[in-house]
Amino acid sequence: QSVLTQPPSASGTPGQGVTISCSGSNSNIGSNYVSWYQQLAGTAPKLLIYRSNQRPSGVPDRFSGSKSGTSASLAISGLRSEDEADYFCASWEDSLSAIFVFGTGTKVTVL
Amino acid sequence: QITLKESDPTLVKPTQTLTLTCTFSGVSLSTSGVGVGWIRQPPGKALEWLALIYWDDDKRYSPSLKSRLTITKDTSKNQVVLTMTNMDPVDSSTYYCAHSSVTTSNAFDIWGQGTMVTVSS
């Protein structure tokens, strides 16, 4: 029951750029940071972006995050074959007790 | 270096209670700002956040599963335990534990490898 909506798929050829959107509401993205996770086939998710636009050490600068209002985006520039994976956005949700919510996920295919 | 590892894969029968243990190293759950959470993922589906426990024993649960979940910590053993009651086949998933901290504004920055849970009679 994901409350953050992502397109199910995106694709591009090597070297191209791809942007994935994540749509939420005032109670989650609108008032909290967004994080992004990359999940390669058969592996655990990996943190790609935190605080909406910060990269952990070791994440290439080809990956960038942004947020505006109740939506966020993950941009991948210079697409490489190893970027083929599932990508999930996430955010904290303000409620009586703060909870964490994930997006529906986007499968990125490198053509 | 922080690492987390979930307990071994398990098969449980419908209506039984599931107990999962996350054993971690390289961090202490008595350190201010640290948390450990549980996330699950049915085959081919999206991630679903389940619960999180903080260094100060503050606990958060997914509203849809709150009545079935209990999260606890054993700081001396560097472990976090999640119990889920009244298991159903739809709960069959890979279950992950993950570390969070104020350093990353409580994003999950380090994940375990995951453990498969199958619910079947």
Interface residues (C-beta under 8 A of the other chain):
Chain A: Q1 S2 Y33 S35 Y37 Q39 A44 P45 K46 L47 Y50 R51 Q54 P56 F88 A90 W92 S95 S97 A98 I99 F100 V101 F102 G103 T104 G105
Chain B: G37 I39 A46 L47 E48 W49 L52 R60 Y61 S62 P63 S64 Y96 T104 S105 N106 A107 F108 D109 I110 W111 G112 Q113 G114
